[in-house]
Each structure stands twice: as C-alpha cells, then as structure tokens.
Amino acid sequence: MKQDVFVVATDKRSVPANTAGTGTIVTFGKSIVGTSTLFKTEMKAGSYLVSETQGEICRVIRVDSDTIAFLETSFTSDLASAAPSIIKWFAANPVEINLKKVSGTPTLNGAIFTGEVKISKSSRDRSSRRDLVEPVILDASSGSVEVNILY
C-alpha cells in the first residue's frame, strides 16, 4: 500500500475525487440516459455517479451502450440535464481513506464529524470489489479537513 493523495480540503467534494464526463445525462430512477456521452470508456460498471448538489453517490452496475447505463440504487431526486460527474473504477481504487478535522464544522455524507475518521473495508467478501472502500461526500466549506487516501 502506498500513500498517493494528501490534501487539505476547504470545499465540497467527493473522496476520492470525481471527474467530469462527456455530454449530459438524466436519470430516471436507476436508469441513466446520456446525450453525447461515452459511458463505455468513461463510466464502466463499478464506477460511481456523483451528485455533489444532493450529496449523494450511486454505483453504476451496468453499461449497455455509450448512452444507456444503470445504477445500483437511485438518487433521492432524479438528475436532470447534468454533466456526468464520475468516480472511475480502475484497478488502483483506494483501500483506505483517512480524514482529520483541522477547523470548522465539516460534514461527511451529511453528518457533522469531529476528530478523525478512518474509512476502510475490513472484511473480505466474494465480490470483485474486495478490500475497496466506498467513496464519500465531504463538505469542508465551513472549515478544513486533511484528506489522506491510501491506494
């Protein structure tokens, strides 16, 4: 395991960070429909779709084409005409995320936290996602948080 990312966050972001995808999307429950999107290369099964506005992250479970994909669970409210915001699935996904409050009242997935939080997957399961942690939404806009991701 090597330490790959260390930053001090002072904004709202997904951890690990999301990247902008091509085109625009709408969601209908668990379905994602894209316009001018590249799902097969940018958002393979196992990736995550992020809504920072809603503070939610949903896992992509199936990609049928560059414009049709499906989520494991739906967002609280459907996304309408949004640019896709994606946490890509790749072999070096994080195995541990450490967050340490520096100042203010940051939140993690909507809950205020103090001190330090270590997010790791301690048990092995039979899925292809063994030993990988799920991403989170960190809102440090009212303070600052040290973010350390181990890959």
VEXDREN-2710 file (C-alpha; in Angstrom, 1 decimal):
% VEXDREN-2710
k/r/px/py/pz
1/MET/0.0/0.0/0.0
2/LYS/1.4/3.4/-0.9
3/GLN/0.2/6.8/0.1
4/ASP/-0.9/8.5/-3.0
5/VAL/-3.1/11.6/-2.1
6/PHE/-2.8/14.1/0.7
7/VAL/-4.6/17.4/0.6
8/VAL/-6.3/19.9/2.9
9/ALA/-9.9/20.3/1.7
10/THR/-11.8/23.5/2.2
11/ASP/-14.7/22.8/-0.2
12/LYS/-17.4/20.2/-1.0
13/ARG/-16.1/17.2/-2.9
14/SER/-16.3/13.5/-3.4
15/VAL/-13.4/11.5/-1.9
16/PRO/-11.9/10.1/-4.0
17/ALA/-12.3/12.9/-6.4
18/ASN/-14.8/12.8/-9.3
19/THR/-14.1/13.9/-12.8
20/ALA/-16.4/15.4/-15.4
21/GLY/-17.6/13.1/-18.1
22/THR/-18.6/13.9/-21.7
23/GLY/-22.1/15.1/-22.7
24/THR/-25.2/15.4/-20.4
25/ILE/-27.3/12.9/-18.5
26/VAL/-30.7/12.5/-17.0
27/THR/-31.6/9.8/-14.5
28/PHE/-35.0/8.0/-14.3
29/GLY/-34.8/6.0/-11.0
30/LYS/-32.0/3.5/-11.6
31/SER/-31.6/4.3/-15.3
32/ILE/-29.1/6.8/-16.8
33/VAL/-29.7/8.2/-20.2
34/GLY/-26.9/10.2/-21.9
35/THR/-26.7/12.6/-24.8
36/SER/-23.3/12.7/-26.5
37/THR/-21.9/10.6/-23.6
38/LEU/-19.1/8.0/-23.6
39/PHE/-20.3/5.6/-20.9
40/LYS/-18.3/2.6/-22.3
41/THR/-15.0/4.4/-21.8
42/GLU/-15.7/6.9/-19.1
43/MET/-18.2/5.1/-16.7
44/LYS/-17.7/1.4/-16.8
45/ALA/-19.7/-0.9/-14.4
46/GLY/-18.3/-0.4/-10.9
47/SER/-17.8/3.3/-11.3
48/TYR/-19.8/5.9/-9.3
49/LEU/-22.0/8.7/-10.5
50/VAL/-21.8/11.7/-8.1
51/SER/-24.4/14.4/-7.3
52/GLU/-22.5/16.9/-5.2
53/THR/-25.6/19.1/-5.1
54/GLN/-27.6/16.3/-3.5
55/GLY/-24.6/15.0/-1.6
56/GLU/-25.1/11.5/-3.0
57/ILE/-23.0/8.9/-4.8
58/CYS/-24.6/5.9/-6.6
59/ARG/-22.7/2.9/-8.1
60/VAL/-23.0/2.1/-11.7
61/ILE/-23.9/-1.6/-12.1
62/ARG/-24.3/-2.0/-15.9
63/VAL/-23.4/-0.1/-19.0
64/ASP/-25.4/-1.2/-22.1
65/SER/-24.0/1.5/-24.5
66/ASP/-22.4/4.9/-24.6
67/THR/-25.7/6.4/-23.8
68/ILE/-27.5/3.9/-21.6
69/ALA/-26.4/2.7/-18.1
70/PHE/-28.0/1.6/-14.8
71/LEU/-27.4/2.4/-11.1
72/GLU/-27.5/0.0/-8.1
73/THR/-29.7/2.5/-6.3
74/SER/-31.5/5.6/-7.4
75/PHE/-30.7/9.2/-6.3
76/THR/-33.2/10.8/-3.9
77/SER/-34.2/13.1/-6.8
78/ASP/-33.6/12.3/-10.4
79/LEU/-30.7/14.3/-12.1
80/ALA/-31.9/16.5/-15.0
81/SER/-29.7/17.6/-17.8
82/ALA/-26.5/17.4/-15.8
83/ALA/-22.9/16.9/-16.9
84/PRO/-21.9/13.4/-15.7
85/SER/-19.7/13.6/-12.6
86/ILE/-17.9/10.2/-12.3
87/ILE/-15.6/8.4/-9.9
88/LYS/-14.0/5.9/-12.3
89/TRP/-13.5/2.3/-11.4
90/PHE/-9.9/1.1/-12.0
91/ALA/-7.5/-1.4/-10.5
92/ALA/-5.9/1.1/-8.1
93/ASN/-9.1/2.2/-6.2
94/PRO/-8.5/3.3/-2.6
95/VAL/-8.2/0.7/0.2
96/GLU/-8.3/3.3/3.0
97/ILE/-9.4/6.9/3.4
98/ASN/-8.3/8.9/6.4
99/LEU/-10.0/12.3/7.3
100/LYS/-8.9/14.6/10.1
101/LYS/-10.7/17.7/11.0
102/VAL/-8.5/20.8/11.1
103/SER/-11.1/23.5/11.7
104/GLY/-14.8/24.4/11.5
105/THR/-17.7/22.1/11.3
106/PRO/-17.2/19.8/8.3
107/THR/-19.7/17.1/7.3
108/LEU/-19.2/13.6/5.9
109/ASN/-22.1/12.2/4.0
110/GLY/-24.3/14.9/5.6
111/ALA/-23.3/14.2/9.2
112/ILE/-21.0/16.5/11.3
113/PHE/-17.9/14.9/12.5
114/THR/-15.1/15.9/14.9
115/GLY/-11.6/14.5/15.3
116/GLU/-10.5/11.8/12.8
117/VAL/-12.4/9.3/10.6
118/LYS/-10.8/6.2/9.1
119/ILE/-12.8/4.5/6.4
120/SER/-11.6/1.1/5.4
121/LYS/-13.2/-2.2/4.4
122/SER/-12.1/-4.7/7.0
123/SER/-13.8/-7.8/5.8
124/ARG/-13.3/-9.7/2.6
125/ASP/-16.4/-10.6/0.5
126/ARG/-16.8/-12.6/-2.7
127/SER/-17.3/-9.6/-4.9
128/SER/-14.8/-8.2/-7.3
129/ARG/-14.7/-5.1/-5.1
130/ARG/-12.8/-6.9/-2.3
131/ASP/-10.9/-4.6/0.1
132/LEU/-12.0/-1.4/-1.6
133/VAL/-13.8/1.4/0.2
134/GLU/-16.9/3.2/-1.0
135/PRO/-16.5/6.9/-1.8
136/VAL/-17.9/9.6/0.4
137/ILE/-19.1/13.2/0.1
138/LEU/-17.0/15.6/2.2
139/ASP/-18.2/19.2/2.8
140/ALA/-15.4/21.2/4.3
141/SER/-16.6/24.5/3.0
142/SER/-17.2/25.7/6.6
143/GLY/-13.7/24.7/7.7
144/SER/-10.9/22.4/6.6
145/VAL/-10.1/18.7/6.6
146/GLU/-6.9/16.8/5.9
147/VAL/-7.6/14.1/3.4
148/ASN/-5.2/11.1/3.1
149/ILE/-6.0/8.4/0.6
150/LEU/-4.1/5.1/0.5
151/TYR/-4.1/3.1/-2.7
END
